[in-house]
Amino acid sequence: MEVLVNDNNVDHALRILKKKMQREGIYKDMKIHRHYEKPSEKKARKRTESLRRSRKQNRRRQIAEGY
């Protein structure tokens, strides 16, 4: 990942880098891999993430349909 620094403005470049990393999901991946996760815990986490995504999708679909 690369960020250009203009006019020696490192703070602005850092802000851009953090946004890029967040969009790519690097922070989330680092948080997950911070410690060992048992296969059963991994399976449960993925299941809850899937449920959350599907509920969010259903809510958006209902709003679009006018419920």
PDB file of N, CA, C and O in Angstrom:
ATOM      1  N   MET A   1       0.852  -1.157   0.000  1.00  0.00           N
ATOM      2  CA  MET A   1       0.000   0.000   0.000  1.00  0.00           C
ATOM      3  C   MET A   1       0.903   1.227   0.000  1.00  0.00           C
ATOM      4  O   MET A   1       1.917   1.269   0.697  1.00  0.00           O
ATOM      5  N   GLU A   2       0.523   2.219  -0.787  1.00  0.00           N
ATOM      6  CA  GLU A   2       1.388   3.374  -0.963  1.00  0.00           C
ATOM      7  C   GLU A   2       0.587   4.656  -0.836  1.00  0.00           C
ATOM      8  O   GLU A   2      -0.523   4.762  -1.357  1.00  0.00           O
ATOM      9  N   VAL A   3       1.160   5.630  -0.136  1.00  0.00           N
ATOM     10  CA  VAL A   3       0.535   6.942   0.019  1.00  0.00           C
ATOM     11  C   VAL A   3       1.584   7.999  -0.292  1.00  0.00           C
ATOM     12  O   VAL A   3       2.702   7.939   0.220  1.00  0.00           O
ATOM     13  N   LEU A   4       1.229   8.953  -1.120  1.00  0.00           N
ATOM     14  CA  LEU A   4       2.153  10.024  -1.468  1.00  0.00           C
ATOM     15  C   LEU A   4       2.058  11.140  -0.434  1.00  0.00           C
ATOM     16  O   LEU A   4       0.969  11.487   0.023  1.00  0.00           O
ATOM     17  N   VAL A   5       3.223  11.703  -0.068  1.00  0.00           N
ATOM     18  CA  VAL A   5       3.277  12.803   0.895  1.00  0.00           C
ATOM     19  C   VAL A   5       3.528  14.084   0.117  1.00  0.00           C
ATOM     20  O   VAL A   5       4.542  14.224  -0.565  1.00  0.00           O
ATOM     21  N   ASN A   6       2.583  15.022   0.231  1.00  0.00           N
ATOM     22  CA  ASN A   6       2.715  16.308  -0.460  1.00  0.00           C
ATOM     23  C   ASN A   6       3.109  17.397   0.526  1.00  0.00           C
ATOM     24  O   ASN A   6       2.539  17.483   1.614  1.00  0.00           O
ATOM     25  N   ASP A   7       4.068  18.222   0.161  1.00  0.00           N
ATOM     26  CA  ASP A   7       4.500  19.368   0.970  1.00  0.00           C
ATOM     27  C   ASP A   7       4.889  18.975   2.392  1.00  0.00           C
ATOM     28  O   ASP A   7       4.617  19.721   3.332  1.00  0.00           O
ATOM     29  N   ASN A   8       5.516  17.826   2.558  1.00  0.00           N
ATOM     30  CA  ASN A   8       5.948  17.330   3.867  1.00  0.00           C
ATOM     31  C   ASN A   8       4.805  17.266   4.884  1.00  0.00           C
ATOM     32  O   ASN A   8       5.036  17.430   6.082  1.00  0.00           O
ATOM     33  N   ASN A   9       3.592  17.032   4.425  1.00  0.00           N
ATOM     34  CA  ASN A   9       2.423  16.956   5.302  1.00  0.00           C
ATOM     35  C   ASN A   9       2.194  15.485   5.663  1.00  0.00           C
ATOM     36  O   ASN A   9       1.375  14.800   5.051  1.00  0.00           O
ATOM     37  N   VAL A  10       2.934  15.020   6.669  1.00  0.00           N
ATOM     38  CA  VAL A  10       2.901  13.620   7.073  1.00  0.00           C
ATOM     39  C   VAL A  10       1.584  13.274   7.762  1.00  0.00           C
ATOM     40  O   VAL A  10       1.080  12.162   7.610  1.00  0.00           O
ATOM     41  N   ASP A  11       1.025  14.217   8.518  1.00  0.00           N
ATOM     42  CA  ASP A  11      -0.235  13.963   9.222  1.00  0.00           C
ATOM     43  C   ASP A  11      -1.363  13.646   8.242  1.00  0.00           C
ATOM     44  O   ASP A  11      -2.152  12.728   8.462  1.00  0.00           O
ATOM     45  N   HIS A  12      -1.427  14.406   7.175  1.00  0.00           N
ATOM     46  CA  HIS A  12      -2.455  14.170   6.161  1.00  0.00           C
ATOM     47  C   HIS A  12      -2.239  12.810   5.478  1.00  0.00           C
ATOM     48  O   HIS A  12      -3.195  12.078   5.220  1.00  0.00           O
ATOM     49  N   ALA A  13      -0.986  12.487   5.193  1.00  0.00           N
ATOM     50  CA  ALA A  13      -0.673  11.201   4.555  1.00  0.00           C
ATOM     51  C   ALA A  13      -1.027  10.042   5.484  1.00  0.00           C
ATOM     52  O   ALA A  13      -1.534   9.019   5.023  1.00  0.00           O
ATOM     53  N   LEU A  14      -0.768  10.184   6.783  1.00  0.00           N
ATOM     54  CA  LEU A  14      -1.136   9.145   7.751  1.00  0.00           C
ATOM     55  C   LEU A  14      -2.643   8.941   7.793  1.00  0.00           C
ATOM     56  O   LEU A  14      -3.117   7.807   7.853  1.00  0.00           O
ATOM     57  N   ARG A  15      -3.394  10.029   7.762  1.00  0.00           N
ATOM     58  CA  ARG A  15      -4.850   9.939   7.773  1.00  0.00           C
ATOM     59  C   ARG A  15      -5.352   9.180   6.546  1.00  0.00           C
ATOM     60  O   ARG A  15      -6.246   8.340   6.654  1.00  0.00           O
ATOM     61  N   ILE A  16      -4.779   9.474   5.386  1.00  0.00           N
ATOM     62  CA  ILE A  16      -5.157   8.784   4.155  1.00  0.00           C
ATOM     63  C   ILE A  16      -4.799   7.300   4.244  1.00  0.00           C
ATOM     64  O   ILE A  16      -5.579   6.443   3.830  1.00  0.00           O
ATOM     65  N   LEU A  17      -3.610   7.001   4.789  1.00  0.00           N
ATOM     66  CA  LEU A  17      -3.184   5.609   4.933  1.00  0.00           C
ATOM     67  C   LEU A  17      -4.131   4.835   5.850  1.00  0.00           C
ATOM     68  O   LEU A  17      -4.495   3.698   5.548  1.00  0.00           O
ATOM     69  N   LYS A  18      -4.530   5.444   6.967  1.00  0.00           N
ATOM     70  CA  LYS A  18      -5.439   4.774   7.894  1.00  0.00           C
ATOM     71  C   LYS A  18      -6.778   4.491   7.241  1.00  0.00           C
ATOM     72  O   LYS A  18      -7.352   3.422   7.450  1.00  0.00           O
ATOM     73  N   LYS A  19      -7.286   5.431   6.451  1.00  0.00           N
ATOM     74  CA  LYS A  19      -8.556   5.212   5.751  1.00  0.00           C
ATOM     75  C   LYS A  19      -8.435   4.069   4.756  1.00  0.00           C
ATOM     76  O   LYS A  19      -9.333   3.233   4.654  1.00  0.00           O
ATOM     77  N   LYS A  20      -7.324   4.031   4.018  1.00  0.00           N
ATOM     78  CA  LYS A  20      -7.114   2.949   3.045  1.00  0.00           C
ATOM     79  C   LYS A  20      -7.042   1.594   3.743  1.00  0.00           C
ATOM     80  O   LYS A  20      -7.614   0.612   3.271  1.00  0.00           O
ATOM     81  N   MET A  21      -6.336   1.550   4.868  1.00  0.00           N
ATOM     82  CA  MET A  21      -6.205   0.296   5.603  1.00  0.00           C
ATOM     83  C   MET A  21      -7.551  -0.156   6.145  1.00  0.00           C
ATOM     84  O   MET A  21      -7.849  -1.350   6.142  1.00  0.00           O
ATOM     85  N   GLN A  22      -8.367   0.781   6.609  1.00  0.00           N
ATOM     86  CA  GLN A  22      -9.678   0.430   7.133  1.00  0.00           C
ATOM     87  C   GLN A  22     -10.574  -0.099   6.016  1.00  0.00           C
ATOM     88  O   GLN A  22     -11.289  -1.081   6.216  1.00  0.00           O
ATOM     89  N   ARG A  23     -10.546   0.533   4.849  1.00  0.00           N
ATOM     90  CA  ARG A  23     -11.348   0.070   3.714  1.00  0.00           C
ATOM     91  C   ARG A  23     -10.948  -1.331   3.276  1.00  0.00           C
ATOM     92  O   ARG A  23     -11.800  -2.125   2.877  1.00  0.00           O
ATOM     93  N   GLU A  24      -9.663  -1.638   3.348  1.00  0.00           N
ATOM     94  CA  GLU A  24      -9.170  -2.952   2.942  1.00  0.00           C
ATOM     95  C   GLU A  24      -9.453  -4.029   3.984  1.00  0.00           C
ATOM     96  O   GLU A  24      -9.366  -5.220   3.685  1.00  0.00           O
ATOM     97  N   GLY A  25      -9.792  -3.619   5.203  1.00  0.00           N
ATOM     98  CA  GLY A  25     -10.096  -4.582   6.251  1.00  0.00           C
ATOM     99  C   GLY A  25      -8.877  -5.076   7.003  1.00  0.00           C
ATOM    100  O   GLY A  25      -8.928  -6.120   7.652  1.00  0.00           O
ATOM    101  N   ILE A  26      -7.803  -4.348   6.923  1.00  0.00           N
ATOM    102  CA  ILE A  26      -6.555  -4.768   7.563  1.00  0.00           C
ATOM    103  C   ILE A  26      -6.676  -4.700   9.084  1.00  0.00           C
ATOM    104  O   ILE A  26      -6.193  -5.593   9.781  1.00  0.00           O
ATOM    105  N   TYR A  27      -7.319  -3.644   9.610  1.00  0.00           N
ATOM    106  CA  TYR A  27      -7.467  -3.522  11.061  1.00  0.00           C
ATOM    107  C   TYR A  27      -8.295  -4.669  11.627  1.00  0.00           C
ATOM    108  O   TYR A  27      -7.956  -5.232  12.668  1.00  0.00           O
ATOM    109  N   LYS A  28      -9.377  -5.013  10.941  1.00  0.00           N
ATOM    110  CA  LYS A  28     -10.231  -6.112  11.396  1.00  0.00           C
ATOM    111  C   LYS A  28      -9.447  -7.426  11.375  1.00  0.00           C
ATOM    112  O   LYS A  28      -9.556  -8.235  12.296  1.00  0.00           O
ATOM    113  N   ASP A  29      -8.663  -7.629  10.325  1.00  0.00           N
ATOM    114  CA  ASP A  29      -7.865  -8.844  10.197  1.00  0.00           C
ATOM    115  C   ASP A  29      -6.807  -8.918  11.291  1.00  0.00           C
ATOM    116  O   ASP A  29      -6.561  -9.989  11.845  1.00  0.00           O
ATOM    117  N   MET A  30      -6.185  -7.795  11.603  1.00  0.00           N
ATOM    118  CA  MET A  30      -5.171  -7.770  12.667  1.00  0.00           C
ATOM    119  C   MET A  30      -5.808  -8.101  14.013  1.00  0.00           C
ATOM    120  O   MET A  30      -5.216  -8.814  14.823  1.00  0.00           O
ATOM    121  N   LYS A  31      -7.013  -7.584  14.253  1.00  0.00           N
ATOM    122  CA  LYS A  31      -7.697  -7.832  15.516  1.00  0.00           C
ATOM    123  C   LYS A  31      -8.022  -9.320  15.649  1.00  0.00           C
ATOM    124  O   LYS A  31      -7.873  -9.889  16.730  1.00  0.00           O
ATOM    125  N   ILE A  32      -8.462  -9.949  14.568  1.00  0.00           N
ATOM    126  CA  ILE A  32      -8.814 -11.372  14.596  1.00  0.00           C
ATOM    127  C   ILE A  32      -7.573 -12.231  14.818  1.00  0.00           C
ATOM    128  O   ILE A  32      -7.624 -13.208  15.565  1.00  0.00           O
ATOM    129  N   HIS A  33      -6.469 -11.880  14.181  1.00  0.00           N
ATOM    130  CA  HIS A  33      -5.258 -12.694  14.259  1.00  0.00           C
ATOM    131  C   HIS A  33      -4.339 -12.307  15.417  1.00  0.00           C
ATOM    132  O   HIS A  33      -3.200 -12.770  15.477  1.00  0.00           O
ATOM    133  N   ARG A  34      -4.808 -11.482  16.317  1.00  0.00           N
ATOM    134  CA  ARG A  34      -3.985 -11.070  17.449  1.00  0.00           C
ATOM    135  C   ARG A  34      -3.652 -12.256  18.356  1.00  0.00           C
ATOM    136  O   ARG A  34      -2.577 -12.309  18.953  1.00  0.00           O
ATOM    137  N   HIS A  35      -4.589 -13.210  18.452  1.00  0.00           N
ATOM    138  CA  HIS A  35      -4.358 -14.398  19.267  1.00  0.00           C
ATOM    139  C   HIS A  35      -4.960 -15.595  18.542  1.00  0.00           C
ATOM    140  O   HIS A  35      -5.732 -15.433  17.597  1.00  0.00           O
ATOM    141  N   TYR A  36      -4.604 -16.791  18.987  1.00  0.00           N
ATOM    142  CA  TYR A  36      -5.105 -18.000  18.357  1.00  0.00           C
ATOM    143  C   TYR A  36      -6.596 -18.135  18.605  1.00  0.00           C
ATOM    144  O   TYR A  36      -7.085 -17.900  19.710  1.00  0.00           O
ATOM    145  N   GLU A  37      -7.306 -18.517  17.557  1.00  0.00           N
ATOM    146  CA  GLU A  37      -8.744 -18.704  17.654  1.00  0.00           C
ATOM    147  C   GLU A  37      -9.055 -20.169  17.362  1.00  0.00           C
ATOM    148  O   GLU A  37      -8.723 -20.691  16.298  1.00  0.00           O
ATOM    149  N   LYS A  38      -9.694 -20.814  18.323  1.00  0.00           N
ATOM    150  CA  LYS A  38     -10.034 -22.213  18.135  1.00  0.00           C
ATOM    151  C   LYS A  38     -11.000 -22.356  16.963  1.00  0.00           C
ATOM    152  O   LYS A  38     -11.779 -21.442  16.690  1.00  0.00           O
ATOM    153  N   PRO A  39     -10.958 -23.496  16.266  1.00  0.00           N
ATOM    154  CA  PRO A  39     -11.862 -23.687  15.126  1.00  0.00           C
ATOM    155  C   PRO A  39     -13.336 -23.518  15.491  1.00  0.00           C
ATOM    156  O   PRO A  39     -14.110 -22.980  14.699  1.00  0.00           O
ATOM    157  N   SER A  40     -13.729 -23.968  16.673  1.00  0.00           N
ATOM    158  CA  SER A  40     -15.138 -23.816  17.071  1.00  0.00           C
ATOM    159  C   SER A  40     -15.493 -22.343  17.280  1.00  0.00           C
ATOM    160  O   SER A  40     -16.598 -21.919  16.943  1.00  0.00           O
ATOM    161  N   GLU A  41     -14.555 -21.558  17.837  1.00  0.00           N
ATOM    162  CA  GLU A  41     -14.793 -20.130  18.022  1.00  0.00           C
ATOM    163  C   GLU A  41     -14.859 -19.418  16.677  1.00  0.00           C
ATOM    164  O   GLU A  41     -15.669 -18.511  16.484  1.00  0.00           O
ATOM    165  N   LYS A  42     -14.002 -19.834  15.751  1.00  0.00           N
ATOM    166  CA  LYS A  42     -13.989 -19.244  14.421  1.00  0.00           C
ATOM    167  C   LYS A  42     -15.314 -19.503  13.707  1.00  0.00           C
ATOM    168  O   LYS A  42     -15.865 -18.619  13.052  1.00  0.00           O
ATOM    169  N   LYS A  43     -15.814 -20.727  13.844  1.00  0.00           N
ATOM    170  CA  LYS A  43     -17.079 -21.102  13.219  1.00  0.00           C
ATOM    171  C   LYS A  43     -18.230 -20.288  13.803  1.00  0.00           C
ATOM    172  O   LYS A  43     -19.093 -19.814  13.064  1.00  0.00           O
ATOM    173  N   ALA A  44     -18.246 -20.125  15.119  1.00  0.00           N
ATOM    174  CA  ALA A  44     -19.297 -19.354  15.778  1.00  0.00           C
ATOM    175  C   ALA A  44     -19.229 -17.885  15.369  1.00  0.00           C
ATOM    176  O   ALA A  44     -20.266 -17.263  15.134  1.00  0.00           O
ATOM    177  N   ARG A  45     -18.029 -17.323  15.280  1.00  0.00           N
ATOM    178  CA  ARG A  45     -17.867 -15.923  14.880  1.00  0.00           C
ATOM    179  C   ARG A  45     -18.360 -15.710  13.464  1.00  0.00           C
ATOM    180  O   ARG A  45     -19.063 -14.738  13.186  1.00  0.00           O
ATOM    181  N   LYS A  46     -17.996 -16.614  12.568  1.00  0.00           N
ATOM    182  CA  LYS A  46     -18.435 -16.492  11.176  1.00  0.00           C
ATOM    183  C   LYS A  46     -19.953 -16.604  11.068  1.00  0.00           C
ATOM    184  O   LYS A  46     -20.572 -15.910  10.262  1.00  0.00           O
ATOM    185  N   ARG A  47     -20.550 -17.474  11.877  1.00  0.00           N
ATOM    186  CA  ARG A  47     -22.005 -17.633  11.853  1.00  0.00           C
ATOM    187  C   ARG A  47     -22.688 -16.345  12.312  1.00  0.00           C
ATOM    188  O   ARG A  47     -23.651 -15.899  11.689  1.00  0.00           O
ATOM    189  N   THR A  48     -22.192 -15.743  13.402  1.00  0.00           N
ATOM    190  CA  THR A  48     -22.806 -14.506  13.884  1.00  0.00           C
ATOM    191  C   THR A  48     -22.611 -13.361  12.893  1.00  0.00           C
ATOM    192  O   THR A  48     -23.512 -12.541  12.716  1.00  0.00           O
ATOM    193  N   GLU A  49     -21.450 -13.294  12.244  1.00  0.00           N
ATOM    194  CA  GLU A  49     -21.219 -12.267  11.232  1.00  0.00           C
ATOM    195  C   GLU A  49     -22.177 -12.445  10.062  1.00  0.00           C
ATOM    196  O   GLU A  49     -22.700 -11.468   9.525  1.00  0.00           O
ATOM    197  N   SER A  50     -22.403 -13.688   9.671  1.00  0.00           N
ATOM    198  CA  SER A  50     -23.316 -13.977   8.572  1.00  0.00           C
ATOM    199  C   SER A  50     -24.740 -13.568   8.928  1.00  0.00           C
ATOM    200  O   SER A  50     -25.441 -12.977   8.106  1.00  0.00           O
ATOM    201  N   LEU A  51     -25.171 -13.880  10.147  1.00  0.00           N
ATOM    202  CA  LEU A  51     -26.510 -13.494  10.586  1.00  0.00           C
ATOM    203  C   LEU A  51     -26.665 -11.980  10.597  1.00  0.00           C
ATOM    204  O   LEU A  51     -27.693 -11.451  10.174  1.00  0.00           O
ATOM    205  N   ARG A  52     -25.651 -11.292  11.076  1.00  0.00           N
ATOM    206  CA  ARG A  52     -25.694  -9.831  11.122  1.00  0.00           C
ATOM    207  C   ARG A  52     -25.822  -9.246   9.716  1.00  0.00           C
ATOM    208  O   ARG A  52     -26.603  -8.323   9.489  1.00  0.00           O
ATOM    209  N   ARG A  53     -25.046  -9.793   8.776  1.00  0.00           N
ATOM    210  CA  ARG A  53     -25.121  -9.307   7.394  1.00  0.00           C
ATOM    211  C   ARG A  53     -26.494  -9.553   6.786  1.00  0.00           C
ATOM    212  O   ARG A  53     -27.050  -8.680   6.118  1.00  0.00           O
ATOM    213  N   SER A  54     -27.045 -10.755   7.020  1.00  0.00           N
ATOM    214  CA  SER A  54     -28.347 -11.080   6.425  1.00  0.00           C
ATOM    215  C   SER A  54     -29.456 -10.227   7.027  1.00  0.00           C
ATOM    216  O   SER A  54     -30.359  -9.800   6.307  1.00  0.00           O
ATOM    217  N   ARG A  55     -29.409  -9.967   8.345  1.00  0.00           N
ATOM    218  CA  ARG A  55     -30.412  -9.112   8.975  1.00  0.00           C
ATOM    219  C   ARG A  55     -30.333  -7.688   8.444  1.00  0.00           C
ATOM    220  O   ARG A  55     -31.356  -7.048   8.204  1.00  0.00           O
ATOM    221  N   LYS A  56     -29.123  -7.203   8.265  1.00  0.00           N
ATOM    222  CA  LYS A  56     -28.937  -5.864   7.726  1.00  0.00           C
ATOM    223  C   LYS A  56     -29.482  -5.781   6.299  1.00  0.00           C
ATOM    224  O   LYS A  56     -30.132  -4.801   5.934  1.00  0.00           O
ATOM    225  N   GLN A  57     -29.217  -6.800   5.506  1.00  0.00           N
ATOM    226  CA  GLN A  57     -29.708  -6.847   4.130  1.00  0.00           C
ATOM    227  C   GLN A  57     -31.237  -6.886   4.108  1.00  0.00           C
ATOM    228  O   GLN A  57     -31.863  -6.213   3.288  1.00  0.00           O
ATOM    229  N   ASN A  58     -31.843  -7.672   5.009  1.00  0.00           N
ATOM    230  CA  ASN A  58     -33.299  -7.750   5.075  1.00  0.00           C
ATOM    231  C   ASN A  58     -33.902  -6.404   5.475  1.00  0.00           C
ATOM    232  O   ASN A  58     -34.915  -5.988   4.913  1.00  0.00           O
ATOM    233  N   ARG A  59     -33.285  -5.721   6.443  1.00  0.00           N
ATOM    234  CA  ARG A  59     -33.768  -4.406   6.851  1.00  0.00           C
ATOM    235  C   ARG A  59     -33.736  -3.425   5.693  1.00  0.00           C
ATOM    236  O   ARG A  59     -34.695  -2.687   5.469  1.00  0.00           O
ATOM    237  N   ARG A  60     -32.643  -3.417   4.966  1.00  0.00           N
ATOM    238  CA  ARG A  60     -32.523  -2.507   3.823  1.00  0.00           C
ATOM    239  C   ARG A  60     -33.543  -2.839   2.745  1.00  0.00           C
ATOM    240  O   ARG A  60     -34.111  -1.937   2.128  1.00  0.00           O
ATOM    241  N   ARG A  61     -33.780  -4.126   2.513  1.00  0.00           N
ATOM    242  CA  ARG A  61     -34.746  -4.552   1.506  1.00  0.00           C
ATOM    243  C   ARG A  61     -36.155  -4.115   1.911  1.00  0.00           C
ATOM    244  O   ARG A  61     -36.922  -3.650   1.068  1.00  0.00           O
ATOM    245  N   GLN A  62     -36.502  -4.261   3.194  1.00  0.00           N
ATOM    246  CA  GLN A  62     -37.828  -3.853   3.665  1.00  0.00           C
ATOM    247  C   GLN A  62     -38.024  -2.344   3.567  1.00  0.00           C
ATOM    248  O   GLN A  62     -39.108  -1.879   3.215  1.00  0.00           O
ATOM    249  N   ILE A  63     -36.994  -1.592   3.872  1.00  0.00           N
ATOM    250  CA  ILE A  63     -37.084  -0.138   3.750  1.00  0.00           C
ATOM    251  C   ILE A  63     -37.295   0.252   2.300  1.00  0.00           C
ATOM    252  O   ILE A  63     -38.094   1.141   2.005  1.00  0.00           O
ATOM    253  N   ALA A  64     -36.582  -0.408   1.387  1.00  0.00           N
ATOM    254  CA  ALA A  64     -36.709  -0.098  -0.029  1.00  0.00           C
ATOM    255  C   ALA A  64     -38.100  -0.453  -0.558  1.00  0.00           C
ATOM    256  O   ALA A  64     -38.621   0.222  -1.447  1.00  0.00           O
ATOM    257  N   GLU A  65     -38.700  -1.519  -0.006  1.00  0.00           N
ATOM    258  CA  GLU A  65     -40.021  -1.933  -0.449  1.00  0.00           C
ATOM    259  C   GLU A  65     -41.126  -1.111   0.207  1.00  0.00           C
ATOM    260  O   GLU A  65     -42.274  -1.160  -0.234  1.00  0.00           O
ATOM    261  N   GLY A  66     -40.802  -0.367   1.239  1.00  0.00           N
ATOM    262  CA  GLY A  66     -41.759   0.526   1.863  1.00  0.00           C
ATOM    263  C   GLY A  66     -42.460  -0.013   3.079  1.00  0.00           C
ATOM    264  O   GLY A  66     -43.552   0.452   3.405  1.00  0.00           O
ATOM    265  N   TYR A  67     -41.882  -0.969   3.759  1.00  0.00           N
ATOM    266  CA  TYR A  67     -42.501  -1.512   4.975  1.00  0.00           C
ATOM    267  C   TYR A  67     -42.201  -0.687   6.172  1.00  0.00           C
ATOM    268  O   TYR A  67     -42.648  -1.009   7.272  1.00  0.00           O
TER     269      TYR A  67
END
